[in-house]
């Protein structure tokens, strides 16, 4: 996984392991079998971190990252009160650049994601595949139905604690070499999904986990990381924030173009022209950022691809991971920056109807 893609796919860290566990209530048995076998293959490839550290054949750079991951993992439980269990205490090399590939889809003139529903975790706006080619086939089938579809790589996903009896979610080659601050944030994000998961509410779940990773990541960098790691993260985060601002602005512009409800036939062509203009200006804005950053093409390859292929599905998927974050961050401050109190407040909020909790979070976040 290239670091450049982390700018565009930070939202791509899945909070549900439906695809991996094959617990869905839609699709065909072949999909579920492939999903279950893909997850079990990954679990079987994982070995305890101490075994890797004792392995003379394991590369020294990998051992250093694994030692770092153990420190991050301990910090997560000791300082952030995240679950202390087997997750992220084993490592697997999948020999591929992503843990899974997600498929998302949306109509031509809407940012509302197509949804897949599962009996345990509810409905989500993506479908995961362990094989990229299978994901591309699904995306093409959705396009043939008149939807805009996108496929993006995901470096990690959470089984929500369901698989801790079998060793838990493992560290993976897809993210183990991330910069220290990014590695910490990813682990915090995925562990946050084990604190709380609300059925049928992806924006709530992902915004909560994103808030935990941001807040926890800042504390980690300020108290545990060295000056070099903090500088590296600051540079990386500056680029990420700039890109997110560009994406958010374009998403809001598209939402205004599409409006509410089904457009009248006379409005379709005008909407399409305005949409094309917004997308053109988005790519021009990215080109300006790209030039300012001055990064080589190899580092930005995946981000460049995301921008080139961006569509309604892409923008809709990004929205789920940051829409309610300001509200969660404000709630953390309201609870005195006490993690236990914060988690309890979030659990109480989760008991409210979806529209009520969303309104409360937006009010807390000042929107």
C-alpha positions as CSV (number, residue, x, y, z in Angstrom):
1,X,0.0,0.0,0.0
2,X,1.6,3.3,-1.1
3,X,1.5,6.2,1.3
4,X,-0.1,8.3,-1.3
5,X,-3.2,6.2,-1.2
6,X,-3.5,6.8,2.5
7,X,-4.3,10.4,1.7
8,X,-7.2,9.3,-0.4
9,X,-8.2,6.1,1.3
10,X,-7.8,7.0,4.9
11,X,-11.5,6.5,5.0
12,X,-11.0,3.0,3.6
13,X,-10.3,1.2,6.9
14,X,-13.3,-1.1,7.2
15,X,-15.2,-1.2,10.5
16,X,-17.1,-4.4,9.7
17,X,-15.9,-7.9,8.7
18,X,-19.0,-9.0,7.0
19,X,-17.1,-9.8,3.8
20,X,-14.5,-11.7,5.8
21,X,-17.0,-13.7,7.8
22,X,-19.5,-14.4,5.1
23,X,-22.5,-13.6,7.4
24,X,-24.4,-11.8,4.8
25,X,-28.0,-12.1,3.9
26,X,-27.7,-11.2,0.2
27,X,-25.7,-12.4,-2.8
28,X,-24.7,-16.0,-3.5
29,X,-23.1,-18.8,-1.6
30,X,-19.9,-18.5,-3.7
31,X,-19.3,-15.0,-2.4
32,X,-19.7,-16.1,1.2
33,X,-17.5,-19.1,0.7
34,X,-14.8,-17.0,-0.9
35,X,-15.1,-14.4,1.9
36,X,-14.9,-16.9,4.7
37,X,-12.0,-18.8,3.2
38,X,-10.2,-15.6,2.5
39,X,-10.4,-14.6,6.1
40,X,-9.5,-18.0,7.4
41,X,-6.4,-18.0,5.1
42,X,-5.3,-14.7,6.5
43,X,-5.8,-15.9,10.1
44,X,-3.8,-19.1,9.4
45,X,-0.9,-17.0,8.0
46,X,-0.6,-15.0,11.2
47,X,2.0,-15.8,13.8
48,X,2.5,-14.3,17.2
49,X,4.8,-11.2,17.1
50,X,7.3,-12.8,19.5
51,X,7.7,-15.7,17.1
52,X,8.6,-13.3,14.3
53,X,11.1,-11.4,16.6
54,X,12.8,-14.7,17.4
55,X,12.9,-15.8,13.7
56,X,16.5,-15.3,12.4
57,X,15.2,-15.3,8.8
58,X,12.8,-12.3,9.5
59,X,14.2,-9.0,8.1
60,X,15.5,-6.6,10.7
61,X,13.3,-3.7,9.4
62,X,10.2,-5.9,9.9
63,X,11.3,-6.8,13.4
64,X,11.7,-3.1,14.3
65,X,8.2,-2.3,13.0
66,X,6.7,-5.3,15.0
67,X,8.5,-4.1,18.2
68,X,7.0,-0.6,17.5
69,X,3.5,-2.1,17.0
70,X,3.7,-3.9,20.4
71,X,4.5,-0.5,22.1
72,X,1.6,1.1,20.2
73,X,-0.7,-1.8,21.1
74,X,0.1,-1.5,24.8
75,X,-0.4,2.3,24.7
76,X,-3.8,1.7,23.1
77,X,-5.0,-0.3,26.1
78,X,-3.1,1.5,28.9
79,X,-3.7,5.1,27.8
80,X,-6.7,5.1,25.5
81,X,-8.6,2.3,27.4
82,X,-9.1,0.4,24.2
83,X,-9.7,-3.4,24.4
84,X,-6.8,-5.4,25.8
85,X,-7.1,-8.6,23.9
86,X,-5.4,-10.7,21.2
87,X,-6.0,-8.3,18.3
88,X,-2.8,-6.9,16.7
89,X,-0.5,-9.2,18.6
90,X,0.1,-11.4,15.6
91,X,1.5,-10.6,12.1
92,X,0.8,-12.0,8.7
93,X,2.4,-11.3,5.3
94,X,-0.4,-11.6,2.7
95,X,1.9,-11.1,-0.3
96,X,-0.6,-8.6,-1.7
97,X,-1.0,-4.8,-1.4
98,X,-4.4,-4.8,0.4
99,X,-6.3,-6.8,3.0
100,X,-9.5,-6.5,0.9
101,X,-10.9,-4.4,-1.9
102,X,-14.2,-2.6,-1.3
103,X,-16.8,-2.0,-4.0
104,X,-19.1,1.1,-3.6
105,X,-21.8,2.4,-5.9
106,X,-24.1,5.3,-6.3
107,X,-26.6,6.7,-8.8
108,X,-25.5,9.1,-11.6
109,X,-26.9,12.2,-9.8
110,X,-26.8,11.3,-6.1
111,X,-24.2,10.7,-3.4
112,X,-26.3,8.1,-1.7
113,X,-24.5,4.8,-1.6
114,X,-26.0,1.5,-2.8
115,X,-26.3,-0.7,0.3
116,X,-25.8,-4.4,1.1
117,X,-27.6,-5.8,4.1
118,X,-26.4,-8.5,6.5
119,X,-28.3,-10.1,9.4
120,X,-25.7,-9.5,12.1
121,X,-24.1,-6.2,11.2
122,X,-27.0,-4.6,9.3
123,X,-26.7,-2.6,6.1
124,X,-23.5,-1.0,4.9
125,X,-22.6,1.0,1.8
126,X,-19.8,-1.3,0.5
127,X,-19.0,-4.9,-0.2
128,X,-15.6,-6.4,0.4
129,X,-13.6,-8.9,-1.6
130,X,-10.3,-10.6,-0.9
131,X,-9.7,-10.8,-4.6
132,X,-9.4,-7.5,-6.6
133,X,-10.5,-9.2,-9.9
134,X,-13.8,-10.3,-8.2
135,X,-14.3,-6.8,-6.9
136,X,-13.9,-5.4,-10.4
137,X,-16.4,-7.9,-11.7
138,X,-19.0,-6.8,-9.1
139,X,-18.3,-3.1,-9.9
140,X,-18.9,-3.7,-13.6
141,X,-22.2,-5.4,-12.9
142,X,-23.3,-2.4,-10.9
143,X,-22.3,-0.1,-13.8
144,X,-24.4,-2.2,-16.1
145,X,-27.3,-1.4,-13.8
146,X,-26.8,2.3,-14.4
147,X,-24.8,3.0,-11.2
148,X,-21.4,4.7,-10.8
149,X,-19.1,2.2,-9.1
150,X,-15.6,2.4,-7.6
151,X,-13.2,-0.2,-6.2
152,X,-10.6,0.8,-3.6
153,X,-8.0,-1.1,-1.6
154,X,-8.4,-1.4,2.2
155,X,-5.3,-2.0,4.3
156,X,-7.1,-3.4,7.4
157,X,-10.6,-4.2,8.7
158,X,-12.0,-5.2,12.1
159,X,-13.9,-8.3,13.0
160,X,-15.4,-6.3,15.9
161,X,-13.8,-8.6,18.5
162,X,-15.6,-11.7,17.2
163,X,-12.4,-13.5,16.3
164,X,-10.4,-12.8,19.4
165,X,-10.9,-16.4,20.4
166,X,-8.9,-17.4,17.3
167,X,-6.1,-14.9,17.7
168,X,-7.8,-11.7,16.9
169,X,-7.3,-9.3,14.0
170,X,-3.6,-9.5,12.9
171,X,-1.0,-6.9,11.9
172,X,-0.5,-7.1,8.2
173,X,2.2,-6.3,5.6
174,X,-0.4,-4.0,4.0
175,X,0.2,-1.4,6.8
176,X,3.0,-2.4,9.1
177,X,5.5,-0.1,7.3
178,X,3.3,3.0,7.6
179,X,5.0,6.0,9.3
180,X,4.8,5.7,13.1
181,X,1.9,8.1,13.5
182,X,-0.1,6.5,10.8
183,X,0.5,3.0,12.2
184,X,-0.7,4.1,15.6
185,X,-3.8,5.8,14.2
186,X,-4.8,2.7,12.2
187,X,-4.5,0.4,15.2
188,X,-6.5,2.8,17.4
189,X,-9.2,3.1,14.7
190,X,-9.7,-0.6,14.3
191,X,-9.7,-1.3,18.1
192,X,-12.3,1.5,18.5
193,X,-14.7,-0.7,16.4
194,X,-14.4,-3.3,19.2
195,X,-15.6,-0.7,21.8
196,X,-18.8,0.0,19.9
197,X,-20.6,-0.9,16.7
198,X,-24.1,0.2,15.9
199,X,-26.1,-1.8,13.4
200,X,-27.2,0.0,10.2
201,X,-25.2,3.2,10.9
202,X,-21.9,3.3,9.1
203,X,-21.4,7.1,9.5
204,X,-21.8,6.8,13.3
205,X,-19.4,3.8,13.5
206,X,-16.7,5.2,11.2
207,X,-16.9,8.7,12.5
208,X,-16.5,7.4,16.1
209,X,-13.5,5.3,15.2
210,X,-12.0,8.2,13.2
211,X,-12.4,10.5,16.2
212,X,-10.6,7.9,18.4
213,X,-7.8,7.6,16.0
214,X,-7.3,11.3,15.7
215,X,-7.5,12.1,19.4
216,X,-5.5,9.1,20.4
217,X,-3.0,9.6,17.6
218,X,-2.3,13.2,18.8
219,X,-1.7,12.0,22.4
220,X,0.5,9.2,21.2
221,X,2.7,11.5,19.0
222,X,3.0,14.1,21.8
223,X,3.9,11.7,24.5
224,X,5.5,8.6,22.9
225,X,7.0,9.5,19.5
226,X,10.4,11.1,18.7
227,X,10.9,14.4,17.0
228,X,11.5,12.7,13.6
229,X,8.2,10.8,13.8
230,X,6.4,14.0,14.7
231,X,7.9,15.9,11.8
232,X,7.1,13.2,9.4
233,X,3.6,13.0,10.6
234,X,3.1,16.7,10.5
235,X,4.1,16.8,6.8
236,X,1.9,13.9,5.9
237,X,-1.0,15.2,7.9
238,X,-0.8,18.6,6.2
239,X,-1.2,16.9,2.8
240,X,-4.0,14.8,4.1
241,X,-6.0,17.8,5.5
242,X,-5.5,19.7,2.3
243,X,-6.8,16.8,0.2
244,X,-9.7,16.2,2.6
245,X,-10.7,19.8,2.4
246,X,-10.7,19.6,-1.4
247,X,-12.8,16.4,-1.4
248,X,-15.2,17.8,1.2
249,X,-15.7,21.0,-0.8
250,X,-16.4,19.1,-4.0
251,X,-18.8,16.7,-2.2
252,X,-20.8,19.6,-0.8
253,X,-20.9,21.2,-4.3
254,X,-22.1,18.0,-5.8
255,X,-24.8,17.6,-3.1
256,X,-26.0,21.1,-3.9
257,X,-26.1,20.3,-7.6
258,X,-28.1,17.1,-7.1
259,X,-30.5,18.6,-4.5
260,X,-33.3,16.5,-2.9
261,X,-35.4,13.9,-4.7
262,X,-35.6,12.9,-8.3
263,X,-34.8,15.7,-10.8
264,X,-37.2,16.7,-13.5
265,X,-36.3,15.5,-17.0
266,X,-35.7,19.1,-18.1
267,X,-33.1,19.5,-15.4
268,X,-31.0,16.4,-16.1
269,X,-28.7,17.9,-18.8
270,X,-28.1,21.0,-16.7
271,X,-27.2,18.9,-13.7
272,X,-24.9,16.8,-15.7
273,X,-23.1,19.8,-17.1
274,X,-22.7,21.3,-13.6
275,X,-21.5,17.9,-12.3
276,X,-18.9,17.7,-15.1
277,X,-17.7,21.2,-14.3
278,X,-17.4,20.4,-10.5
279,X,-15.4,17.2,-11.3
280,X,-13.1,19.1,-13.7
281,X,-12.4,21.7,-11.1
282,X,-11.8,19.1,-8.5
283,X,-9.1,17.5,-10.6
284,X,-7.6,20.8,-11.4
285,X,-7.5,21.6,-7.7
286,X,-5.8,18.3,-7.0
287,X,-3.2,19.0,-9.7
288,X,-2.4,22.3,-7.9
289,X,-1.9,20.4,-4.6
290,X,0.1,17.8,-6.3
291,X,2.5,20.4,-7.8
292,X,2.8,22.1,-4.4
293,X,3.7,18.8,-2.7
294,X,6.3,18.0,-5.2
295,X,6.2,14.2,-4.5
296,X,7.3,11.7,-7.1
297,X,4.8,9.8,-9.2
298,X,5.5,6.4,-7.5
299,X,4.5,7.7,-4.1
300,X,1.3,9.3,-5.4
301,X,0.3,6.6,-7.9
302,X,-2.7,5.3,-6.0
303,X,-4.0,8.8,-5.0
304,X,-3.6,9.9,-8.6
305,X,-5.7,6.9,-9.7
306,X,-8.4,7.7,-7.1
307,X,-8.7,11.3,-8.3
308,X,-8.7,10.2,-12.0
309,X,-11.5,7.7,-11.3
310,X,-13.4,9.6,-8.7
311,X,-17.2,9.6,-9.0
312,X,-20.3,9.8,-6.9
313,X,-19.5,6.5,-5.2
314,X,-16.0,7.6,-4.3
315,X,-17.3,10.8,-2.7
316,X,-20.2,9.1,-1.0
317,X,-17.8,6.6,0.6
318,X,-15.5,9.3,1.9
319,X,-18.4,11.1,3.6
320,X,-19.0,8.2,6.0
321,X,-15.7,8.6,7.7
322,X,-15.6,12.2,8.7
323,X,-19.2,13.5,8.7
324,X,-19.7,13.3,12.5
325,X,-16.1,13.4,13.7
326,X,-16.4,17.0,15.1
327,X,-19.3,16.0,17.2
328,X,-17.4,13.1,18.7
329,X,-14.4,15.3,19.4
330,X,-16.5,17.8,21.1
331,X,-18.1,15.0,23.2
332,X,-14.6,13.9,24.3
333,X,-13.9,17.4,25.5
334,X,-17.2,17.6,27.2
335,X,-16.4,14.5,29.1
336,X,-13.2,16.0,30.4
337,X,-11.0,14.1,28.0
338,X,-11.6,11.0,30.1
339,X,-11.7,7.9,27.8
340,X,-14.0,5.8,30.0
341,X,-16.5,8.6,30.4
342,X,-16.3,9.3,26.6
343,X,-17.0,5.7,25.7
344,X,-19.9,5.5,28.1
345,X,-21.3,8.7,26.7
346,X,-21.0,7.3,23.1
347,X,-22.7,4.1,24.2
348,X,-25.6,6.1,25.7
349,X,-25.8,8.1,22.5
350,X,-26.0,4.9,20.5
351,X,-29.2,3.9,22.3
352,X,-31.0,6.9,20.7
353,X,-32.7,6.7,17.3
354,X,-30.3,7.3,14.4
355,X,-31.7,10.7,13.5
356,X,-31.6,11.9,17.1
357,X,-28.0,10.8,17.7
358,X,-27.0,12.4,14.4
359,X,-28.6,15.7,15.3
360,X,-27.0,15.7,18.7
361,X,-23.5,15.0,17.3
362,X,-24.0,17.7,14.6
363,X,-25.1,20.2,17.3
364,X,-22.0,19.3,19.5
365,X,-19.8,19.8,16.4
366,X,-21.2,23.1,15.6
367,X,-23.0,22.2,12.4
